[in-house]
């Protein structure tokens, strides 16, 4: 598709439960990025993929967060044993690659995770 | 990635040009200047980017100083729909993560 799709739109989990978020990048885009927006203006990079390979995972909290991008499936971000501090909007973005040129990232509408 | 500094907020009258400044004095030679905006709680929206030369597209113009230490995003005729938080980001390009600062909250008024 021509837009990044994220599901679900909203997700409510009790503390300690698992949360799984999905992202379908724009067809043909090689890179997928996950960002977390906790407060209105604060974005935190989590992880990026080049196709199904992890490209940059410097922002991932290793203990409870994991992510995958498998062929012919939406990418996923999973949080085991959610904590109150995980409440945030999670944005996925995708980007094409074309030689050495620089391209923008296209963002999805986000998934709002509320941990109660 | 280099850090950027932007004013916290700005106002602009509808129909007037909105000029949003950004300082990026530690930018490296291979880093681009990107501008994104976030309208309400939607996903960030790409506006424009540049390396050295000034750029213009259907949304905005980007003016980068010769020493590349600062830039200005110009929305030539601001409308109420341009009310958003605008982020200036420096990044090495396609595969690189975006490091968002706190941005400038632009309020367009009647």
gemmi code that builds the backbone of each chain (N, CA, C; Angstrom):
import gemmi

chains = {
    "A": [
        ("UNK", (0.810, -1.196, 0.000), (0.000, 0.000, 0.000), (0.847, 1.250, 0.000)),
        ("UNK", (0.213, 2.367, -0.109), (0.916, 3.647, -0.175), (1.032, 4.320, 1.188)),
        ("UNK", (0.498, 3.704, 2.202), (0.595, 4.287, 3.548), (1.121, 3.216, 4.497)),
        ("UNK", (1.783, 3.686, 5.531), (2.195, 2.774, 6.591), (0.965, 2.481, 7.451)),
        ("UNK", (0.688, 1.211, 7.638), (-0.482, 0.816, 8.433), (-0.019, 0.264, 9.770)),
        ("UNK", (-0.700, 0.711, 10.838), (-0.386, 0.198, 12.160), (-1.650, -0.303, 12.818)),
        ("UNK", (-1.540, -1.451, 13.478), (-2.670, -2.006, 14.227), (-2.165, -2.549, 15.554)),
        ("UNK", (-3.015, -2.533, 16.593), (-4.294, -1.832, 16.613), (-4.099, -0.329, 16.795)),
        ("UNK", (-5.169, 0.408, 16.766), (-5.085, 1.855, 16.962), (-4.860, 2.147, 18.455)),
        ("UNK", (-5.586, 1.405, 19.282), (-5.470, 1.537, 20.728), (-5.305, 0.147, 21.329)),
        ("UNK", (-4.529, 0.081, 22.411), (-4.308, -1.183, 23.096), (-4.220, -0.893, 24.586)),
        ("UNK", (-5.029, -1.603, 25.367), (-4.999, -1.425, 26.821), (-4.557, -2.744, 27.434)),
        ("UNK", (-3.555, -2.659, 28.285), (-3.045, -3.855, 28.939), (-2.867, -3.582, 30.432)),
        ("UNK", (-3.132, -4.614, 31.227), (-2.840, -4.532, 32.655), (-1.343, -4.710, 32.847)),
        ("UNK", (-0.824, -4.108, 33.896), (0.603, -4.225, 34.167), (0.990, -5.699, 34.255)),
        ("UNK", (2.074, -6.066, 33.572), (2.524, -7.448, 33.578), (2.044, -8.253, 32.385)),
        ("UNK", (1.049, -7.708, 31.659), (0.564, -8.430, 30.474), (1.453, -8.147, 29.270)),
        ("UNK", (1.272, -8.962, 28.246), (2.043, -8.803, 27.017), (1.297, -7.885, 26.057)),
        ("UNK", (2.055, -7.119, 25.288), (1.452, -6.266, 24.262), (2.172, -6.518, 22.941)),
        ("UNK", (1.405, -6.620, 21.873), (2.010, -6.833, 20.549), (1.414, -5.848, 19.559)),
        ("UNK", (2.282, -5.118, 18.897), (1.894, -4.069, 17.967), (2.379, -4.464, 16.570)),
        ("UNK", (1.615, -4.074, 15.554), (1.938, -4.479, 14.193), (2.104, -3.272, 13.272)),
        ("UNK", (2.947, -3.471, 12.263), (3.218, -2.407, 11.303), (3.394, -3.004, 9.916)),
        ("UNK", (2.636, -2.495, 8.957), (2.821, -2.885, 7.560), (3.459, -1.710, 6.832)),
        ("UNK", (4.724, -1.820, 6.444), (5.380, -0.699, 5.769), (4.836, -0.515, 4.362)),
        ("UNK", (5.199, 0.587, 3.754), (4.805, 0.836, 2.367), (5.514, -0.198, 1.488)),
        ("UNK", (4.761, -0.749, 0.548), (5.303, -1.796, -0.325), (6.535, -1.283, -1.055)),
        ("UNK", (7.603, -2.087, -1.002), (8.822, -1.703, -1.704), (9.818, -0.968, -0.832)),
        ("UNK", (9.388, -0.562, 0.367), (10.321, 0.110, 1.274), (11.167, -0.931, 2.005)),
        ("UNK", (12.470, -0.659, 2.059), (13.391, -1.634, 2.646), (13.613, -1.434, 4.138)),
        ("UNK", (13.389, -0.209, 4.613), (13.710, 0.095, 6.010), (12.436, 0.322, 6.814)),
        ("UNK", (12.453, -0.220, 8.019), (11.355, -0.012, 8.962), (11.948, 0.472, 10.277)),
        ("UNK", (11.287, 1.475, 10.859), (11.742, 2.079, 12.111), (10.600, 2.052, 13.124)),
        ("UNK", (10.954, 1.879, 14.386), (9.983, 1.996, 15.482), (10.426, 3.134, 16.409)),
        ("UNK", (9.458, 3.987, 16.771), (9.693, 5.083, 17.695), (8.629, 5.047, 18.786)),
        ("UNK", (9.008, 5.528, 19.952), (8.090, 5.619, 21.085), (7.931, 7.094, 21.446)),
        ("UNK", (6.688, 7.563, 21.572), (6.438, 8.938, 21.996), (5.707, 8.881, 23.318)),
        ("UNK", (6.452, 9.177, 24.398), (5.874, 9.054, 25.735), (5.062, 10.285, 26.088)),
        ("UNK", (5.704, 11.434, 26.094), (4.977, 12.678, 26.309), (4.787, 13.315, 24.944)),
        ("UNK", (4.006, 14.336, 24.882), (3.607, 14.856, 23.558), (4.789, 15.133, 22.636)),
        ("UNK", (5.878, 15.651, 23.145), (6.966, 16.042, 22.256), (8.173, 15.136, 22.286)),
        ("UNK", (8.170, 14.111, 23.123), (9.395, 13.352, 23.286), (9.353, 12.038, 22.525)),
        ("UNK", (10.081, 11.984, 21.428), (10.204, 10.763, 20.653), (11.474, 10.034, 21.046)),
        ("UNK", (11.380, 8.703, 21.108), (12.575, 7.895, 21.353), (12.652, 6.822, 20.275)),
        ("UNK", (13.796, 6.747, 19.590), (14.027, 5.702, 18.610), (14.208, 4.375, 19.338)),
        ("UNK", (13.587, 3.334, 18.802), (13.733, 2.020, 19.422), (14.622, 1.104, 18.582)),
        ("UNK", (14.212, 0.845, 17.338), (14.904, -0.149, 16.528), (14.608, 0.104, 15.062)),
        ("UNK", (15.513, -0.347, 14.181), (15.235, -0.278, 12.749), (15.637, -1.589, 12.082)),
        ("UNK", (14.999, -1.848, 10.972), (15.251, -3.053, 10.180), (15.579, -2.681, 8.748)),
        ("UNK", (16.460, -3.462, 8.154), (16.652, -3.415, 6.719), (16.117, -4.747, 6.206)),
        ("UNK", (14.977, -4.698, 5.558), (14.233, -5.933, 5.233), (14.004, -6.713, 6.527)),
        ("UNK", (14.406, -7.970, 6.598), (14.115, -8.720, 7.833), (15.272, -8.701, 8.830)),
        ("UNK", (16.316, -7.919, 8.516), (17.488, -7.894, 9.388), (17.488, -6.671, 10.292)),
        ("UNK", (17.831, -6.875, 11.551), (17.967, -5.748, 12.461), (19.090, -4.853, 11.961)),
        ("UNK", (18.802, -3.545, 11.815), (19.815, -2.615, 11.319), (20.435, -1.822, 12.458)),
        ("UNK", (19.592, -1.336, 13.336), (20.057, -0.520, 14.457), (19.123, -0.794, 15.626)),
        ("UNK", (19.658, -1.344, 16.711), (18.804, -1.638, 17.868), (19.293, -0.902, 19.100)),
        ("UNK", (19.964, 0.218, 18.895), (20.565, 0.933, 20.016), (19.541, 1.512, 20.989)),
        ("UNK", (18.298, 1.674, 20.561), (17.297, 2.259, 21.446), (16.405, 1.249, 22.146)),
        ("UNK", (16.609, 0.009, 21.880), (15.700, -1.031, 22.418), (16.033, -1.369, 23.864)),
        ("UNK", (15.029, -1.292, 24.755), (15.214, -1.851, 26.097), (15.239, -3.376, 25.951)),
        ("UNK", (16.376, -3.972, 26.151), (16.576, -5.374, 25.773), (15.749, -6.351, 26.593)),
        ("UNK", (15.460, -5.987, 27.850), (14.860, -6.978, 28.749), (13.464, -7.374, 28.326)),
        ("UNK", (12.622, -6.447, 27.943), (11.218, -6.791, 27.743), (10.721, -6.527, 26.327)),
        ("UNK", (11.506, -5.817, 25.534), (11.079, -5.434, 24.195), (11.753, -6.328, 23.151)),
        ("UNK", (10.972, -6.722, 22.162), (11.542, -7.448, 21.036), (10.789, -7.032, 19.779)),
        ("UNK", (11.420, -7.212, 18.632), (10.784, -6.815, 17.372), (11.238, -7.754, 16.261)),
        ("UNK", (10.371, -7.879, 15.270), (10.688, -8.731, 14.116), (10.105, -8.123, 12.860)),
        ("UNK", (10.760, -8.400, 11.738), (10.201, -8.097, 10.423), (10.451, -9.330, 9.574)),
        ("UNK", (9.445, -10.163, 9.421), (9.600, -11.400, 8.660), (9.039, -11.225, 7.258)),
        ("UNK", (9.569, -11.952, 6.286), (9.062, -11.812, 4.915), (7.568, -12.109, 4.846)),
        ("UNK", (6.862, -11.317, 4.048), (5.428, -11.531, 3.782), (4.557, -11.460, 5.028)),
        ("UNK", (5.023, -10.768, 6.052), (4.235, -10.567, 7.276), (4.418, -9.142, 7.747)),
        ("UNK", (3.428, -8.587, 8.476), (3.665, -7.265, 9.064), (4.818, -7.349, 10.063)),
        ("UNK", (5.531, -6.245, 10.236), (6.533, -6.186, 11.300), (5.799, -6.132, 12.630)),
        ("UNK", (6.472, -6.536, 13.694), (5.837, -6.529, 15.013), (6.800, -6.013, 16.063)),
        ("UNK", (6.203, -5.394, 17.091), (6.940, -4.948, 18.274), (6.214, -5.557, 19.458)),
        ("UNK", (6.929, -6.305, 20.275), (6.306, -7.005, 21.389), (6.928, -6.535, 22.699)),
        ("UNK", (6.066, -6.305, 23.654), (6.521, -5.925, 24.994), (6.026, -7.000, 25.957)),
        ("UNK", (6.952, -7.693, 26.563), (6.607, -8.700, 27.564), (6.453, -7.992, 28.904)),
        ("UNK", (5.526, -8.440, 29.711), (5.398, -7.903, 31.076), (5.414, -6.387, 31.084)),
        ("UNK", (4.374, -5.801, 30.509), (4.322, -4.336, 30.391), (4.357, -3.655, 31.745)),
        ("UNK", (4.930, -2.448, 31.734), (4.980, -1.603, 32.933), (4.232, -0.313, 32.634)),
        ("UNK", (3.860, 0.393, 33.703), (3.133, 1.650, 33.537), (3.898, 2.613, 32.629)),
        ("UNK", (5.234, 2.607, 32.748), (6.070, 3.530, 31.981), (6.088, 3.206, 30.492)),
        ("UNK", (5.556, 2.070, 30.081), (5.485, 1.731, 28.658), (4.307, 2.412, 27.973)),
        ("UNK", (3.435, 3.036, 28.764), (2.296, 3.759, 28.177), (2.830, 4.863, 27.272)),
        ("UNK", (2.450, 4.816, 26.012), (3.010, 5.734, 25.018), (2.292, 5.497, 23.699)),
        ("UNK", (2.600, 6.350, 22.737), (2.185, 6.076, 21.360), (3.417, 5.536, 20.639)),
        ("UNK", (3.236, 4.413, 19.970), (4.332, 3.774, 19.247), (4.119, 3.992, 17.754)),
        ("UNK", (5.094, 4.640, 17.146), (5.018, 4.930, 15.716), (5.971, 4.039, 14.940)),
        ("UNK", (5.488, 3.584, 13.812), (6.306, 2.850, 12.862), (6.513, 3.755, 11.655)),
        ("UNK", (7.675, 3.659, 11.036), (7.945, 4.431, 9.827), (8.678, 3.541, 8.846)),
        ("UNK", (8.535, 3.821, 7.560), (9.297, 3.069, 6.566), (9.957, 4.043, 5.601)),
        ("UNK", (10.992, 3.555, 4.963), (11.769, 4.399, 4.081), (12.310, 3.556, 2.939)),
        ("UNK", (12.326, 4.125, 1.730), (12.900, 3.381, 0.617), (14.414, 3.470, 0.659)),
        ("UNK", (15.040, 2.725, -0.156), (16.472, 2.872, -0.358), (16.723, 2.909, -1.842)),
        ("UNK", (17.553, 3.821, -2.262), (17.809, 3.963, -3.694), (19.227, 4.468, -3.860)),
        ("UNK", (20.153, 3.601, -3.953), (21.540, 3.996, -4.105), (22.000, 4.761, -2.892)),
        ("UNK", (22.637, 5.887, -3.102), (23.181, 6.662, -2.001), (22.319, 7.872, -1.663)),
        ("UNK", (21.170, 8.000, -2.299), (20.342, 9.175, -2.050), (19.679, 9.105, -0.683)),
        ("UNK", (19.310, 10.251, -0.213), (18.668, 10.332, 1.089), (17.168, 10.431, 0.918)),
        ("UNK", (16.442, 9.638, 1.630), (14.999, 9.653, 1.544), (14.366, 9.868, 2.907)),
        ("UNK", (13.154, 10.369, 2.864), (12.439, 10.641, 4.097), (11.811, 9.364, 4.641)),
        ("UNK", (11.385, 9.442, 5.888), (10.648, 8.359, 6.515), (9.164, 8.697, 6.477)),
        ("UNK", (8.364, 7.695, 6.181), (6.912, 7.834, 6.146), (6.366, 7.166, 7.401)),
        ("UNK", (5.629, 7.935, 8.170), (5.149, 7.437, 9.450), (3.714, 6.925, 9.364)),
        ("UNK", (3.449, 5.916, 10.175), (2.083, 5.439, 10.347), (1.346, 6.287, 11.366)),
        ("UNK", (0.066, 5.973, 11.601), (-0.758, 6.761, 12.522), (-0.486, 6.466, 13.993)),
        ("UNK", (0.278, 5.422, 14.266), (0.623, 5.111, 15.651), (-0.339, 4.144, 16.317)),
        ("UNK", (0.174, 3.488, 17.349), (-0.643, 2.661, 18.248), (-0.490, 3.245, 19.638)),
        ("UNK", (-1.644, 3.590, 20.247), (-1.601, 4.131, 21.604), (-1.717, 2.981, 22.591)),
        ("UNK", (-0.652, 2.750, 23.350), (-0.649, 1.702, 24.367), (-0.877, 2.324, 25.739)),
        ("UNK", (-1.886, 1.839, 26.428), (-2.149, 2.285, 27.796), (-1.980, 1.087, 28.708)),
        ("UNK", (-1.079, 1.230, 29.669), (-0.859, 0.166, 30.652), (-1.485, 0.601, 31.964)),
        ("UNK", (-2.391, -0.219, 32.479), (-3.135, 0.177, 33.701), (-2.700, -0.667, 34.905)),
    ],
    "B": [
        ("UNK", (24.257, 11.784, 15.755), (23.617, 12.843, 14.976), (23.727, 14.163, 15.735)),
        ("UNK", (23.836, 15.252, 14.963), (24.010, 16.558, 15.587), (22.745, 16.989, 16.304)),
        ("UNK", (22.942, 17.819, 17.329), (21.800, 18.321, 18.078), (21.279, 19.584, 17.402)),
        ("UNK", (19.993, 19.829, 17.531), (19.389, 21.039, 16.975), (18.742, 21.851, 18.070)),
        ("UNK", (18.645, 23.161, 17.844), (17.990, 24.062, 18.786), (16.925, 24.835, 18.043)),
        ("UNK", (15.704, 24.812, 18.590), (14.580, 25.524, 17.981), (13.838, 26.296, 19.057)),
        ("UNK", (13.175, 27.401, 18.661), (12.329, 28.087, 19.656), (11.184, 27.171, 20.059)),
        ("UNK", (10.732, 27.335, 21.291), (9.680, 26.477, 21.810), (8.359, 26.696, 21.097)),
        ("UNK", (8.041, 27.947, 20.829), (6.751, 28.225, 20.197), (6.823, 29.493, 19.351)),
        ("UNK", (5.911, 29.559, 18.375), (5.795, 30.740, 17.512), (4.341, 30.887, 17.106)),
        ("UNK", (3.955, 32.138, 16.850), (2.623, 32.416, 16.322), (2.758, 32.995, 14.929)),
        ("UNK", (1.736, 32.766, 14.114), (1.734, 33.326, 12.767), (0.292, 33.589, 12.375)),
        ("UNK", (0.065, 34.731, 11.721), (-1.280, 35.043, 11.244), (-1.544, 34.283, 9.953)),
        ("UNK", (-2.757, 33.819, 9.811), (-3.135, 33.074, 8.606), (-2.877, 33.921, 7.372)),
        ("UNK", (-2.306, 33.289, 6.358), (-2.020, 33.988, 5.109), (-0.632, 34.601, 5.053)),
        ("UNK", (-0.006, 34.730, 6.220), (1.346, 35.282, 6.254), (2.367, 34.155, 6.171)),
        ("UNK", (3.605, 34.529, 5.886), (4.675, 33.524, 5.850), (5.094, 33.165, 7.271)),
        ("UNK", (5.301, 31.891, 7.506), (5.836, 31.431, 8.795), (7.294, 31.047, 8.560)),
        ("UNK", (8.180, 31.675, 9.339), (9.607, 31.392, 9.227), (10.085, 30.720, 10.508)),
        ("UNK", (10.440, 29.454, 10.411), (10.836, 28.697, 11.594), (12.342, 28.468, 11.562)),
        ("UNK", (13.054, 29.020, 12.557), (14.516, 28.877, 12.553), (14.986, 27.609, 13.269)),
        ("UNK", (16.198, 27.202, 12.917), (16.796, 26.034, 13.562), (18.323, 26.207, 13.566)),
        ("UNK", (18.928, 25.991, 14.710), (20.390, 26.004, 14.798), (20.914, 24.588, 14.883)),
        ("UNK", (21.939, 24.304, 14.097), (22.576, 22.981, 14.114), (24.064, 23.192, 13.902)),
        ("UNK", (24.687, 23.856, 14.871), (26.071, 24.313, 14.699), (27.081, 23.170, 14.644)),
        ("UNK", (26.711, 21.982, 15.105), (27.668, 20.867, 15.092), (27.400, 19.887, 13.949)),
        ("UNK", (26.670, 20.328, 12.959), (26.319, 19.442, 11.841), (27.573, 18.983, 11.107)),
        ("UNK", (27.588, 17.715, 10.708), (28.721, 17.167, 9.965), (28.485, 17.305, 8.463)),
        ("UNK", (29.572, 17.155, 7.710), (29.489, 17.350, 6.272), (28.544, 16.398, 5.551)),
        ("UNK", (28.324, 15.219, 6.117), (27.468, 14.236, 5.452), (26.053, 14.204, 6.033)),
        ("UNK", (25.710, 15.159, 6.864), (24.379, 15.190, 7.480), (23.442, 16.131, 6.738)),
        ("UNK", (22.235, 15.647, 6.530), (21.188, 16.431, 5.909), (20.379, 17.138, 6.993)),
        ("UNK", (19.693, 18.199, 6.605), (18.725, 18.860, 7.484), (17.333, 18.432, 7.022)),
        ("UNK", (16.581, 17.825, 7.919), (15.217, 17.385, 7.632), (14.236, 18.209, 8.474)),
        ("UNK", (13.077, 18.436, 7.909), (11.983, 19.034, 8.672), (10.772, 18.098, 8.599)),
        ("UNK", (10.210, 17.844, 9.761), (8.966, 17.081, 9.893), (8.014, 17.910, 10.750)),
        ("UNK", (6.736, 17.569, 10.674), (5.791, 18.195, 11.587), (4.825, 17.141, 12.104)),
        ("UNK", (4.266, 17.418, 13.277), (3.279, 16.537, 13.869), (2.041, 17.372, 14.162)),
        ("UNK", (0.984, 17.066, 13.451), (-0.280, 17.757, 13.632), (-1.091, 16.984, 14.660)),
        ("UNK", (-1.429, 17.645, 15.725), (-2.149, 17.012, 16.838), (-1.401, 15.759, 17.251)),
        ("UNK", (-2.013, 14.622, 17.284), (-1.318, 13.406, 17.722), (-1.090, 12.433, 16.569)),
        ("UNK", (-1.107, 12.979, 15.344), (-0.903, 12.112, 14.183), (0.567, 11.714, 14.074)),
        ("UNK", (0.878, 10.812, 13.163), (2.261, 10.469, 12.900), (3.000, 11.641, 12.290)),
        ("UNK", (4.285, 11.794, 12.583), (5.053, 12.882, 11.969), (4.953, 12.830, 10.445)),
        ("UNK", (4.935, 14.021, 9.865), (4.801, 14.162, 8.420), (6.052, 14.831, 7.879)),
        ("UNK", (6.653, 14.222, 6.890), (7.828, 14.801, 6.256), (7.451, 16.084, 5.527)),
        ("UNK", (8.322, 17.108, 5.623), (8.073, 18.344, 4.898), (9.097, 18.532, 3.797)),
        ("UNK", (10.374, 18.554, 4.165), (11.411, 18.890, 3.198), (12.761, 18.515, 3.783)),
        ("UNK", (13.774, 18.347, 2.959), (15.119, 18.182, 3.469), (16.130, 18.747, 2.480)),
        ("UNK", (17.350, 18.998, 2.982), (18.395, 19.524, 2.120), (19.769, 19.245, 2.694)),
        ("UNK", (20.764, 19.367, 1.847), (22.136, 19.142, 2.281), (22.892, 20.471, 2.360)),
        ("UNK", (22.969, 21.169, 1.240), (23.704, 22.441, 1.198), (22.863, 23.533, 0.552)),
        ("UNK", (22.203, 23.171, -0.535), (21.466, 24.173, -1.305), (20.092, 24.407, -0.723)),
        ("UNK", (19.552, 25.560, -1.029), (18.174, 25.834, -0.649), (17.249, 24.918, -1.440)),
        ("UNK", (16.157, 24.528, -0.841), (15.215, 23.616, -1.479), (13.807, 24.179, -1.373)),
        ("UNK", (12.990, 23.839, -2.364), (11.575, 24.236, -2.338), (10.744, 23.086, -2.868)),
        ("UNK", (9.622, 22.847, -2.224), (8.648, 21.905, -2.758), (7.262, 22.517, -2.591)),
        ("UNK", (6.239, 21.705, -2.809), (4.879, 22.252, -2.780), (4.458, 22.668, -1.381)),
        ("UNK", (5.149, 22.198, -0.366), (4.765, 22.520, 1.016), (5.523, 23.716, 1.569)),
        ("UNK", (6.817, 23.776, 1.273), (7.657, 24.740, 1.986), (8.952, 25.002, 1.236)),
        ("UNK", (9.706, 25.972, 1.786), (11.067, 26.230, 1.324), (12.015, 26.043, 2.494)),
        ("UNK", (13.216, 25.606, 2.177), (14.247, 25.415, 3.189), (15.456, 26.228, 2.789)),
        ("UNK", (15.837, 27.133, 3.687), (17.004, 27.972, 3.448), (18.096, 27.524, 4.415)),
        ("UNK", (19.239, 27.110, 3.882), (20.358, 26.664, 4.705), (21.476, 27.680, 4.543)),
        ("UNK", (22.043, 28.140, 5.660), (23.122, 29.121, 5.582), (24.357, 28.492, 4.945)),
        ("UNK", (25.232, 29.351, 4.450), (26.402, 28.853, 3.718), (27.296, 27.963, 4.588)),
        ("UNK", (27.410, 28.326, 5.882), (28.228, 27.506, 6.778), (27.464, 26.291, 7.312)),
        ("UNK", (26.197, 26.166, 6.933), (25.310, 25.055, 7.292), (25.037, 24.947, 8.787)),
        ("UNK", (25.318, 25.989, 9.534), (25.107, 25.904, 10.980), (23.682, 26.260, 11.375)),
        ("UNK", (22.910, 26.767, 10.457), (21.515, 27.041, 10.778), (20.678, 26.977, 9.507)),
        ("UNK", (19.382, 26.868, 9.716), (18.468, 26.819, 8.576), (17.133, 27.436, 8.976)),
        ("UNK", (16.321, 27.748, 7.977), (14.985, 28.300, 8.207), (13.996, 27.567, 7.318)),
        ("UNK", (12.932, 27.113, 7.914), (11.818, 26.540, 7.161), (10.813, 27.652, 6.923)),
        ("UNK", (10.399, 27.809, 5.676), (9.425, 28.861, 5.348), (8.154, 28.217, 4.803)),
        ("UNK", (7.048, 28.494, 5.490), (5.727, 28.150, 4.958), (5.195, 29.440, 4.365)),
        ("UNK", (5.084, 29.553, 3.045), (4.867, 30.858, 2.424), (3.513, 31.507, 2.754)),
        ("UNK", (2.481, 30.725, 2.889), (1.156, 31.276, 3.203), (0.505, 30.351, 4.229)),
        ("UNK", (0.786, 30.601, 5.480), (0.332, 29.679, 6.527), (-1.202, 29.643, 6.609)),
        ("UNK", (-1.746, 28.461, 6.848), (-3.183, 28.302, 7.082), (-3.380, 27.668, 8.458)),
        ("UNK", (-4.630, 27.659, 8.898), (-4.924, 27.089, 10.213), (-4.473, 25.626, 10.274)),
        ("UNK", (-4.522, 24.953, 9.123), (-4.130, 23.531, 9.087), (-2.634, 23.318, 9.288)),
        ("UNK", (-1.866, 24.406, 9.237), (-0.418, 24.290, 9.469), (-0.073, 24.352, 10.951)),
        ("UNK", (-1.057, 24.544, 11.803), (-0.809, 24.524, 13.242), (-0.315, 23.127, 13.623)),
        ("UNK", (0.886, 23.065, 14.197), (1.525, 21.774, 14.453), (2.817, 22.017, 15.231)),
        ("UNK", (3.461, 20.920, 15.628), (4.822, 20.998, 16.168), (5.771, 20.657, 15.027)),
        ("UNK", (6.729, 21.543, 14.792), (7.675, 21.391, 13.696), (9.039, 20.969, 14.254)),
        ("UNK", (9.580, 19.921, 13.671), (10.850, 19.367, 14.138), (11.920, 19.541, 13.069)),
        ("UNK", (13.031, 20.082, 13.484), (14.223, 20.190, 12.643), (15.165, 19.074, 13.102)),
        ("UNK", (15.609, 18.251, 12.177), (16.404, 17.073, 12.532), (17.578, 16.985, 11.571)),
        ("UNK", (18.746, 16.672, 12.093), (19.876, 16.412, 11.198), (20.158, 14.918, 11.214)),
        ("UNK", (20.404, 14.371, 10.050), (20.550, 12.932, 9.914), (21.397, 12.623, 8.694)),
        ("UNK", (22.089, 11.491, 8.767), (22.943, 11.128, 7.639), (22.172, 10.527, 6.479)),
        ("UNK", (20.880, 10.244, 6.653), (20.125, 9.836, 5.474), (19.241, 8.633, 5.664)),
        ("UNK", (18.999, 7.960, 4.575), (17.933, 6.965, 4.468), (17.885, 5.967, 5.603)),
        ("UNK", (18.980, 5.362, 5.937), (18.946, 4.266, 6.898), (19.063, 4.735, 8.333)),
        ("UNK", (19.229, 6.037, 8.528), (19.528, 6.520, 9.874), (18.286, 6.862, 10.661)),
        ("UNK", (18.350, 6.576, 11.960), (17.257, 6.952, 12.850), (17.136, 8.462, 12.881)),
        ("UNK", (15.929, 8.933, 13.207), (15.695, 10.358, 13.385), (15.752, 10.655, 14.880)),
        ("UNK", (16.511, 11.668, 15.251), (16.578, 12.093, 16.647), (15.770, 13.377, 16.773)),
        ("UNK", (14.573, 13.226, 17.331), (13.671, 14.366, 17.472), (14.049, 15.170, 18.708)),
        ("UNK", (14.045, 16.491, 18.582), (14.170, 17.353, 19.753), (12.780, 17.674, 20.253)),
        ("UNK", (12.628, 18.824, 20.869), (11.314, 19.222, 21.384), (10.506, 20.015, 20.368)),
        ("UNK", (11.148, 20.461, 19.277), (10.416, 21.117, 18.203), (9.897, 22.499, 18.538)),
        ("UNK", (9.287, 23.120, 17.539), (8.627, 24.431, 17.686), (7.138, 24.238, 17.494)),
        ("UNK", (6.389, 24.667, 18.464), (4.928, 24.613, 18.326), (4.478, 25.865, 17.588)),
        ("UNK", (4.015, 25.714, 16.365), (3.529, 26.830, 15.554), (2.020, 26.917, 15.677)),
        ("UNK", (1.554, 28.078, 16.097), (0.121, 28.332, 16.196), (-0.240, 29.341, 15.119)),
        ("UNK", (-1.074, 28.946, 14.173), (-1.550, 29.866, 13.139), (-2.916, 30.374, 13.560)),
        ("UNK", (-3.052, 31.695, 13.559), (-4.297, 32.299, 14.053), (-4.966, 33.129, 12.980)),
        ("UNK", (-6.267, 33.360, 13.163), (-7.033, 34.151, 12.196), (-6.621, 35.612, 12.255)),
    ],
}
model = gemmi.Model(1)
for chain_id, residues in chains.items():
    chain = gemmi.Chain(chain_id)
    for i, (resn, *xyz) in enumerate(residues, 1):
        res = gemmi.Residue()
        res.name, res.seqid = resn, gemmi.SeqId(i, " ")
        for name, pos in zip(("N", "CA", "C"), xyz):
            atom = gemmi.Atom()
            atom.name, atom.element = name, gemmi.Element(name[0])
            atom.pos, atom.b_iso = gemmi.Position(*pos), 0.0
            res.add_atom(atom)
        chain.add_residue(res)
    model.add_chain(chain)
structure = gemmi.Structure()
structure.add_model(model)
structure.setup_entities()
